[in-house]
Amino acid sequence: METESDTQQVDEKLYSRQLYVMGHEAQKKMMCADVLVVGLSGLGVEVAKNIILAGVKTVTLYDPSPVTYSDLGGNFYFTENDIGKPRAATCASRLAELNQYVPVKVVDTLNPQGMSCCCVTVPMKTEELLTLNDTCRTAGCAFISSLVIGVFSQVFCDFGSEFIVSDKDGEAPAMSQVEAVTVSNPGVCKVLEDHGRHGLETGDTVKFSRVQGMAELNETEHTVKSTGPFTFEIGDCSTFSGAATQGYITQVKKPAKLAFKPLKEALENPGELMLSDFAKFDRPGLLHAAFRGLAQYTDSNGSIAPGDASASAAVVENTKTFFNGELDEAQQKLVTQMASGSSAILSPMCAALGGIVGQEVLKACSGKFTPINGFLYFDAAETLPDEPLSLEEVAPRKCRYDSQIACFGFECQQKIESLSYFLVGGGAIGCEMLKNWAMMGVACGEGGEVHITDMDRIEKSNLSRQFLFRNTDINSAKSLTGAKAAKAMNPAFNITPHELRVGSETEDIFGDNFYDKLDGVCTALDNVEARLYMDQRCVFYGLPMLESGTLGTKGNTQIVVPNLTENYGATRDPPEKSIPVCTLKNFPNQIQHTLQWARDYFEGEFKQAAEDVNAYLSSPDFEETLNAQQNTKTETLLKIRKTLVEERPYSFEECIVWARLKFESLFNNDIKQLLHNFPPDQVTSAGTPFWSGTKRCPSPISFDAEAICEDAEMKNHFDFIVACANLRAEMYGIKGNTDPAFFMESLSNVIVPDFTPKDGIKIAANEAEAKEEGNTADSGDIDANQILRDLPEPTKLAGFRLKPVEFDKDIDDHMLFVTACSNLRAINYRIPTEDTHKSRAIAGKIIPAIATTTALVTGLICLELYKLVGTPRKTLTAEAYKSGFLNLAIPFMTLSEPQPPAAQKTILQGKEWSFTAWDSLTMDVGDITLQEFIDYWKEEYNLEVSMLSFGVSMLFSSFGNKAKLAERLPKKMSVIAAEIKKAPLPESQLFLTFEICVDDISTGEEVEVPYVKYRFR
């Protein structure tokens, strides 16, 4: 029977990044789910935003309460003009703009009947909440209760007595290559150690495929018993036909069944509470009691005004009854802080919880990932002042920042409004950051300013997570559009957008004068190189850096504080391993290898070949440039001759012929030649089979035109021909065609020459031979100069140019070619193939992304910004700052103290001195001569300069050329620097940096010192 989810069409362009997180089946289930959001204050609008972006079927809003000034601190769609209007109705139309596929409705009565999930995000009386929970359980509707009060929060989930989780963690199934399986009982499977541990646990299920020698295993599932990192048992294999020698195993994920307690039972007996901060291991239990104590008070008395000491004291007494009757001084202080700020709605807290709760809603709708089973408590109490603020300091001022003032005071709010920050990146994290900053009032006062830069333009795939953008913004600049949208949320937001890359090439714009005016930097980047560059800038200028990133449901935050924490570049992941050349060319064994090979072939055939031809036709110095490339000169000329003369097509039919012959060459002839060089039965000098381990013996593919449209595997044949022919036509400016009948007719007329393998052709059998082959000049017996002389004169082809086709993962025609090309090569080598969706992710190096994780990490990092601003009378140590690692799928979140900077010790002026990456020896003495510079170190530090360098150039050395040194000594340092750079120093540049080697004049011993930061203006 066909279900509604079977008929749903997923917009793969819109949800492209999200599909790599949720998968098609979970996405379809979400698209059939109706969600009721109760409460449209700060947390409610965050949850609604995230699930609308994710693509649930419908979102129904219930909140007739009037908008208050406190709401303006969290709901980014409310303005001062909305005060007094009903919350839900006021923001419904703005939420509906986020996703054309998700209708947003407003209801006047609270009824979860017919809903997939009911999510409460505002305070309700306890009895009403318990009744709603019971109604949801009866109706088969998942129930989530969530609350943000100041810097404290609570989440509770009840998905019923029986809830099926299809994939508990969202991790890719473990895959390994089989080295051998024994004919025994039990059968013992050993995986290739070259590809790491099998990653399986006893009880896991695996599926075998492409197994050689033990055909009975193929496409069968087995429960494993792990016996080591590279071995496991699978049951009785004693009757099978023979030992397995090669193949693949893939973990098969099995559904899990979970049971949830109703709210009433969980309140009395919560069980294990989820821990979010290991420094607060006892906090969840205290907060569970405190939230109950607060609810007991507000059920009878209503909300608590900021700083109401008597109400806070009553909440403390209530909490004691739920917490073994006693609270120590620190615990009483925490409960008092919670009660005092309980009416506050802070944007960063709403963003963080909105990410967590939004993902829980998606879990309820899709069955994907492990839900929070019971309660989660999270707080950022370390942001609060040490001592209670005066009533005057926290009193409401009938402004959009009343919630923030209630927690941190008016003085702190003024500091926030005067901040100057640089936001690098305007994508998913950048959008969320702009929204939070606009709500917080960052740079919304006198002297404050935010600069944002991003070179990218908006694409459709951005819209599912970069919520400041709309369909009408596609192709517009991200930085300009994001700045405009954030300013609409808060007209006082002082923001300047740029469309520039950060790097050495833009230091004339983002230079000394620019950084000198900043209070800090926030990175919202998607690559390590740019992060490292910004890290270097922050270290040099002594600026804090707010760093965060996401990978699907995983996220991380890092707070970098000058002199207090290590900088971003102090620790980094090892570089990604490259695929050996010989593996790519001749011995692939994973789909990643064949996809890289297909992408490389695309670049070489449709981009590089066209660029080489155009260079020949248009570059006056072509021959000179070519002569500088001795190792590839002949190869380049042969390619130009083929592309421009021998294989130049004049019709689309000729493009089809060319594509068909390419198929024969790549997937048949080349394989036959490889097997001629290395026959299937070949053995190595050690007597072992050559085709073993990671080397998989390939088989040629026979092209069968009659079966092209009938067999699923043969579809790759047809796709390759269609994509290849059309890309070839595009390169030559010929009109393409995709009509199958036209292709079939044209292919029937193609004559494919017979192929006979040749002797004497060398094929590298390992990486050492491949490197040797690559370092050998390719002239051979071919006269490169003669080829050049035989090419048509460029003047005879005036105006003729080819169109280089650059690979773009988002262009379907490009991915059609790469997927088909990769799969055909995988079939050659008996490697499991992949569909276009997965191939796009691998070939395009796509980073999975979903709005919920983005909201969470930006919320967490904005909480760190409160600490950097400094709340009144609060001096923060490293323990107060938090770096975070999280995975919403499991779910898991841990916040921890950032690491201190590594220190290096030295002896300076007879005293031990330590310095870190944050330290420099600052010289602010004006622009002096090199001689005065050297004398300065003698007079100030009793140090003899032995060497001084600027960048990669040596400025001074005690053993250098005396004549050159004598000429340089009387020159100003800035003049010498300009001479070395061969360009004037920009007016915006204030500093020069020098590396210096010095010796203690008294002892003659070398003294380790940091770099010199020399201010010459």
Beta strands, then each sheet from edge to edge (+ up, - down):
strand 1: 34-38
strand 2: 58-62
strand 3: 104-106
strand 4: 117-120
strand 5: 142-149
strand 6: 152-158
strand 7: 163-165
strand 8: 175-181
strand 9: 188-191
strand 10: 205-212
strand 11: 221-223
strand 12: 225-226
strand 13: 231-233
strand 14: 246-252
strand 15: 256-258
strand 16: 374-379
strand 17: 420-424
strand 18: 449-453
strand 19: 495-498
strand 20: 520-523
strand 21: 545-551
strand 22: 554-560
strand 23: 883-887
strand 24: 892-896
strand 25: 904-908
strand 26: 911-915
strand 27: 921-923
strand 28: 943-950
strand 29: 953-957
strand 30: 991-1000
strand 31: 1006-1007
strand 32: 1012-1015
sheet 1: 3+ 2+ 1+ 4+ 5+ 6- 16+
sheet 2: 7+ 15-
sheet 3: 11+ 10- 14+ 8- 9+ 13- 12+
sheet 4: 19+ 18+ 17+ 20+ 21+ 22- 23+ 24-
sheet 5: 25+ 26-
sheet 6: 27+ 32+ 30- 28+ 29-
sheet 7: 27+ 32+ 30- 31+
end
